[in-house]
Amino acid sequence: MKSIALATAALALASLAGAALADDMNTQAGTAAAMEKCYGVALAGKNDCKAGAGTTCAGSAKKDYDGMHWKNVPAGTCTSIKTPHGMGSLTPMKS
């Protein structure tokens, strides 16, 4: 009788863990899909990835609001982000 109860409890726990993991993966996928690259809004050393020759990746921007470096922002907000050099852009800009 104890074996059946333990097996039932283990199965219930495994089901809950699987559901929680699936929910977490869906949330992460939804978050990633809800972001877009926004050029010209990153501060020096705060860009999210590579832009042009001589750069590596995240944190490589040498100056604020460089139009060749991008930052991930919530989808639909990029072109409304105001900087001292103008608005954010969905495509690379001349610095």
Stockholm file with secondary structure:
# STOCKHOLM 1.0

chainA/1-95         MKSIALATAALALASLAGAALADDMNTQAGTAAAMEKCYGVALAGKNDCKAGAGTTCAGSAKKDYDGMHWKNVPAGTCTSIKTPHGMGSLTPMKS
#=GR chainA/1-95 SS CHHHHHHHHHHHHHHHHHHHHHHHHHHHHHHHHTEEEEETCCCTTCCCSCCSTTCCSTTCCCSTTCTTCEEEEETTCGGGCEETTEECBSSCCCC
#=GC SS_cons        CHHHHHHHHHHHHHHHHHHHHHHHHHHHHHHHHTEEEEETCCCTTCCCSCCSTTCCSTTCCCSTTCTTCEEEEETTCGGGCEETTEECBSSCCCC
//
